[in-house]
Amino acid sequence: MKKLLLLLFIGISLEAFAQHPCKSLKVSISPPAGGCPGTPVELVAHISGTPPYTYLWSPGGETTDTIIVAPIVTTKYTVTVKDSCGDSANKSTTVIVYNPMVTACCNDTIYAGHDTLLVANGNGVISYQWQPASSVVCLNALCDSVQATPTVTTTYTVIGTDFLGCQGLDTVTITVNYISVAPSISESDFVNIYPNPSSTRFTVELQTKALLKLCDITGRIIFSEIENAGTVTFGKGLSPGMYFLFIDGKPGVKLVKQ
């Protein structure tokens, strides 16, 4: 009697298994590699379940298990899979795009024959290249700061490259003024600047009419004015920090606001 009951139990178990052959549907995606904007990346969906399967990727609408994408910004991709038992599952992955944000500073107007300072900044950038290169001189090895001497109104493009070789860019325009004649001072003209450093204001004593341009350490122009001979006082509204004062396009005097 015991032997008969055991055989009946086994028979019922085999019959139940034959009626439910489906496996649990599971989906995974191989971790994608990040890259520069537009770099091709392969995404592969790995399936465990009951074949055959159907696939649908979003965004894109592809219907294969493997796709090639080339996003220009960081993008999330999702694959939805259905098996022969009607089960459905989805999985998402994110392709990270390394796109250094580069900013150039600053738009300016100069007189013909004068120069100006251009400065670029970028997160993770290890080198900069300026175009056109014929009228700029790098002020350091990184070339994030350049002295520009355009002969005509020029739009400069700076390209920053990060440690992965990814690039970002920005532009800045220098307008060249041919109509007004900028005042000119000679090396012998007396210029006195005090106090430096200062906790309040700076005073500039000019012996002759001159063009004054004040920039912060990023190259942003605080003001650019033609001043008559005499005493010029400024700096009341400046935040503590380091500034550069250019007089008639001559090399800047370092100023420190305490």
C-alpha positions, 0 to 999 in steps of 0.5 A: 500500500505504501509503495502504491501511494508513492507512485501516485505522488510522483505521477501527480508531480510530473503532470503538474510540471508538464503543465507549467514549463515556463521559467521566471523571466529575468533581464540584465544589461552589460554595464556600458562604458562612458565616452565622449559625445557621439562615441559608439557604445554597445548595449547587450540585453541578457535574458533568462526565461522561456524563449523565443523573446521579443525586444523593444528599446527606448529611446530608439525603438530597436527590436534586437538584443544588442544595439549600438548607441552614440548619445551626445548627452548622458542618456538612460536606455530601457529594454522591454522583453517578452517571452513565449509565456507572455511574461514581460520584464524591463531593465534600464542602464545609463550611458554617461557622456563626458562633455566638458563645459567650457566658458570663454570670457569676455566680449570686449571692445578695444582700439586698433593696435591694442590688445586684450586678455581672454580667459577660458574655464572648464571642468576637468580640462587639461588643455585649451586651443584658441582659433584663430591662433594667429592673433593670440599668445598663450600666457601659460602652458595650459593656454587658458589665458591668452593675450589677443591682438586682433586687427579687425573685429574677431570672434575667437573659439576656444576648445577645451580637451579633458583627460578622456580626450573629450572636447567642449568649446565656447566663443568670445568676440572682440570688437576693434574700434577704428573711429575713436582714437585711444589716448596714449601714454608713454613710459615716462608718464607718471602713474601712481596707484595707492593704497595696494592692497586696500580695504576700501578704495584704490586711487590712480593718479594720471599725468595724462589722459589714459584708457583704464581697464579693470579685470578680475582674475577670470578675465572678466572686465569690471570696467573700461573707461577713458579717464582724463589726467588727474585723480581717479578713485574706484573699488568701493563696490569690489569684493575682496580678491585679486584684480588687474588694472590695465592702463592704455593697454600696458601690462596690468598692475596687480591689485588686492582688495582685502 
